[in-house]
């Protein structure tokens, strides 16, 4: 990285990398009147594609289950983007991808989840806003704690 080079960040492409909808107990599940419990899980992954070009994928998994543990639906969306990130220090790459890029991808993932659930015949699921910075910090702390427990005992 040269001293005079300005940092570059641009969105090259946004796309749905993977979309899965499962309604394992159809058609009987549509006769249920109980409101399901909704569980949402998020995962962000980033990898290099080319010099200064990265793919970041935000995977959202939404599972709806009835109190008797019967699955109503399962929707998984991997919303991805290709980002150009140049002239930034190596230690800043991970936060840029896991926080900045995830914030860009989230509204698209939110829309894809809502649309998929609606098309499956259920009330749309509207995902609450996510603090990706807090999520990133929590994941880093867990990784550091895990690394600390994995040290060999002398």
N, C-alpha and C positions, 0 to 999 in steps of 0.2 A: 504494500500500500504506500503510495507516494504521499509526502507531506502535504502537497498542494491539492490533491484530488478531493473533490467534493463528494460526500456520500450520495449514493444513488439508491432510490427505492421506487420501484414501479410495479404495477400489476400487469403481467403479460396476458394471463388468461384465468378465468374463473369457470369451474365446471363441476358437475356432479360426477364423482369418480365411481361411486357405488351406491345403489339404492335397493333396499330389500324390504318387502312388506310380507308379513306372515299373519294369517288369521287361521290358526290351527284347528279351532273348534267351530268353524263355520259349517253349516248355517245356524246350528242351534244357539250359538253365542249371541246372535242378534235378538233372540227372544228373552235374554236376561234383562232384568230391570235394575239390578244393583249397579251402583257406580264403581268402576274399577279403580284400583290404586295405580297411580302412574309413577314409574321409576325412570329417571333420566340419567344416563351416564355420558360423559364427554371424554374424548381423548384427542390430543393434538400430536401429530407426527410431522417431522420435516426432514428433508433429505436434499442433497445436492443433485442437480440435473446436469449442469454444465458450469463452467467458470462464472461465478457470480449469479447463477440462476438456480433457484430452489423451488421445490414443490412442497407445499404445506397442505396437509389434509386434516380437517376437523371432522371427527367421526362422532355422531350423535346416535345413541341407542335409546329408544323409548319402548318400555315394556309396560303393558297394562294387564293387570291380573285382578281377578275377583278375590274376595276374602277366602274362598276355598282353594286358592292357588291355581285356579283354572285360568290359562292365558287367554286374554281377549284378543290382543294383537301385539305384534313385535315389529317395530319399524327401525331400520338402521340406515342412516344417510352418511356417506363420506363426501363432504363438500370440500373440494380441493382448489388450489390456485397455484399458478406458476408466477413467481415473483423474482424480479431482478433486484439483487441486493449487492451493491458494490461499495468499495472504499469505506468499510466500517471495520472496526477492530473485531478480531475473531471472537472475543468474549462477549460481544454485543449481538452476534448472530442468533444465538439461541433465544434470548429474550425477544428479539425482533420477530422471529418466526412464531414462537409460542404465545406471544402476547399480541403484538401488532397485527400479524397476519391472521391470527385466530379471530381478532376483533373484526377484521374485514370479512372473513368467511362466515361468521356467525349469523348475520341476518339472512344470508342465502340458505344456510342449513336450516334455520328456523322456518323459513317459507317452505322448503322441501319437505320437512317433517309434517307441517300442518297440512300441506296439500296431499301427501301420501296417506295420512290418517283419514282425511275427508274422503279420498277416493276409495278407501277400504270400507267406507260406510259408517264411520264413527264421527262423533263431534271432534272438530279440530283440536289438536293439542298446541297451545301457544306457550312456547318456551320462555321462561323468565330471563331477563338479562343476566349475563354471566360476567364476573370479574375475573378475567383471564390472568391479570397480574397476580391476584391473590392465589389463584389456582397454580400458577407457575411457581410462586414462592413456596407453597405447601408441598408441591411435588419435589422441589429441590431439597427442602428440609427432610422429607421422607427418604430421598435418595442418599443424602448425607448420613442420616441416622442408620440406614441400611448398610452403607459402606462401613460405618463405624462398628457395627455388630459383626461384620464379616471378616474382621481382622483376625489373623491366626493368634492363638494364645500361646505365649512363650513358656 
